[in-house]
Amino acid sequence: GKTSGNFTKLAAVFKIDWLKVRCQVAFCGIIKSILVKFGDNASEDEAADVLEEMRWIVDEAVFGKIVLKDTKLYEVTVDVFVIQVGDGRKTRFLKYYLSDLAGLANEHLDISIKIAGDNMKVLLEILNENIANVSSGGLGKNATYLLENIDLPKCKQLEPDLFKDVFNSLLQMKNKKTTEIKKIKKVKEDNNRIVNSSLIFHRKL
């Protein structure tokens, strides 16, 4: 599998068109063979075994688009995922692929949105989990990017309850941050008051 990816990179670098075509055909074959193992008819154990291979496929497609300026493998990968992978498996893969949301580039998020297609539920669930686990520093840049780039009207239409949960979570996060800022401000004011009182006391002495 990974040998095909290496040949694809060589073909692009040296502009060998016939090799690029052969690599694309080979890559498509690899995708389809892995999807058979990951398909809805596969057992849970079989599906779990190929999650890392699925990640490699998507990463290769993103690499081809960004570095090699070759969108063919990217389009093929997205099409195969959208057409041939059911919502259950797609959800499982995307939760696996986006588990380290903060460590991904925007291009990885873009392809994830395309792979999800109309499966807005998985993207909203991932967002909700990230908002629930957010630190006092606020919503991370990648969670913000997802929020800004998914089709929110479609999310609201297809998953109204989950959509509401996400925005309730965002509101709670905002209120929590406001409360924390107020607490910090009060502590600073109390400390300043203590310092000022101490200075006044020492001056009187």
Disulfide bonds with the S-S distance in Angstrom:
none
